[in-house]
Amino acid sequence: MTQLFYPQVAQPQMPVPSAEHTTHHMRNYHGQSYTVYCTDEETQFPDGKLIVSRTDVNGIITHANEAFVYMSGWEKDELVGSPHSILRHPDMPAIAFQGLWDTLAKGEKWHGYVKNLRKNGGFYWVYATAIPNIRNGVVEGYTSVRRKPDRNKVDECTALYAQLLQQEREAAGK
Ligand SMILES: Cc1cc2nc3c(=O)[nH]c(=O)nc-3n(C[C@H](O)[C@H](O)[C@H](O)COP(=O)(O)O)c2cc1C
């Protein structure tokens, strides 16, 4: 991945959900280990809303709008200053994020379907667009805007991502 190295920013630790959940041991891009918990509770993307975030060049959140706070379940001051992987759902294959970072590194716009993890262990699907913020020819950070996803595409991506994840696990010998 073309993500830059940044000084270690702590990966926020989500609380253990009171609802029935599965436990997943994760490792972020910087090799930090952390644990997430998943329930099967889906939150539908609200009609007429957009989830907006901005990050610095290293993917550390610098801005979160109201809809982002609401959908993620984290407080605004928990989101700002955290790596965007605070939302990373274990059902997402690494190659999806590699595509995002590689596209942004070329100065291009990326879009794709993402399953995001909420603070309470639930999830929500988005159709995301991410662009580099360029000032005087220099990339200063990135902006991402998420829209309500097409349900058929979500079903397609659910199957596709499960396949990709399986391939990644096999390749890693797991
Ligand atoms: C503008 C922007 C928005 C992002 N949005 C998300 C997101 O909604 N969900 C997510 O899991 N990762 C998102 N990422 C990617 C994360 O930075 C990260 O690469 C990903 O969660 C995988 O974690 P890892 O890089 O530690 O392996 C975003 C990155 C950028 C630059």
The ligand as an SDF file (V2000), in Angstrom:
LIG
                    3D

 31 33  0  0  0  0  0  0  0  0999 V2000
  -10.6680    9.6090    2.9110 C   0  0  0  0  0  0  0  0  0  0  0  0
  -10.5970    8.1930    3.4190 C   0  0  0  0  0  0  0  0  0  0  0  0
  -11.7550    7.5640    3.8460 C   0  0  0  0  0  0  0  0  0  0  0  0
  -11.7330    6.2610    4.3320 C   0  0  0  0  0  0  0  0  0  0  0  0
  -12.8930    5.6930    4.7190 N   0  0  0  0  0  0  0  0  0  0  0  0
  -12.8760    4.4450    5.2500 C   0  0  0  0  0  0  0  0  0  0  0  0
  -14.0710    3.8690    5.7430 C   0  0  0  0  0  0  0  0  0  0  0  0
  -15.1640    4.4350    5.6600 O   0  0  0  0  0  0  0  0  0  0  0  0
  -13.9940    2.6240    6.2670 N   0  0  0  0  0  0  0  0  0  0  0  0
  -12.8200    1.9330    6.3620 C   0  0  0  0  0  0  0  0  0  0  0  0
  -12.8290    0.8060    6.8770 O   0  0  0  0  0  0  0  0  0  0  0  0
  -11.6610    2.4670    5.8930 N   0  0  0  0  0  0  0  0  0  0  0  0
  -11.6830    3.6950    5.3360 C   0  0  0  0  0  0  0  0  0  0  0  0
  -10.5150    4.2460    4.8720 N   0  0  0  0  0  0  0  0  0  0  0  0
   -9.3130    3.3810    4.8010 C   0  0  0  0  0  0  0  0  0  0  0  0
   -8.5570    3.3060    6.0980 C   0  0  0  0  0  0  0  0  0  0  0  0
   -7.6590    4.3960    6.1630 O   0  0  0  0  0  0  0  0  0  0  0  0
   -7.7520    1.9900    6.1970 C   0  0  0  0  0  0  0  0  0  0  0  0
   -6.8330    1.8830    5.1240 O   0  0  0  0  0  0  0  0  0  0  0  0
   -8.6540    0.7380    6.2050 C   0  0  0  0  0  0  0  0  0  0  0  0
   -9.6490    0.8250    7.1900 O   0  0  0  0  0  0  0  0  0  0  0  0
   -7.8710   -0.5650    6.4230 C   0  0  0  0  0  0  0  0  0  0  0  0
   -7.0810   -0.4950    7.5720 O   0  0  0  0  0  0  0  0  0  0  0  0
   -5.4850   -0.6410    7.4990 P   0  0  0  0  0  0  0  0  0  0  0  0
   -5.0010    0.3200    6.4470 O   0  0  0  0  0  0  0  0  0  0  0  0
   -4.9550   -0.3590    8.8490 O   0  0  0  0  0  0  0  0  0  0  0  0
   -5.2370   -2.0740    7.0830 O   0  0  0  0  0  0  0  0  0  0  0  0
  -10.5010    5.5540    4.3900 C   0  0  0  0  0  0  0  0  0  0  0  0
   -9.3210    6.1900    3.9750 C   0  0  0  0  0  0  0  0  0  0  0  0
   -9.3670    7.4880    3.4800 C   0  0  0  0  0  0  0  0  0  0  0  0
   -8.1150    8.1610    3.0290 C   0  0  0  0  0  0  0  0  0  0  0  0
  1  2  1  0
  2  3  1  0
  2 30  2  0
  3  4  2  0
  4  5  1  0
  4 28  1  0
  5  6  2  0
  6  7  1  0
  6 13  1  0
  7  8  2  0
  7  9  1  0
  9 10  1  0
 10 11  2  0
 10 12  1  0
 12 13  2  0
 13 14  1  0
 14 15  1  0
 14 28  1  0
 15 16  1  0
 16 17  1  0
 16 18  1  0
 18 19  1  0
 18 20  1  0
 20 21  1  0
 20 22  1  0
 22 23  1  0
 23 24  1  0
 24 25  2  0
 24 26  1  0
 24 27  1  0
 28 29  2  0
 29 30  1  0
 30 31  1  0
M  END
$$$$
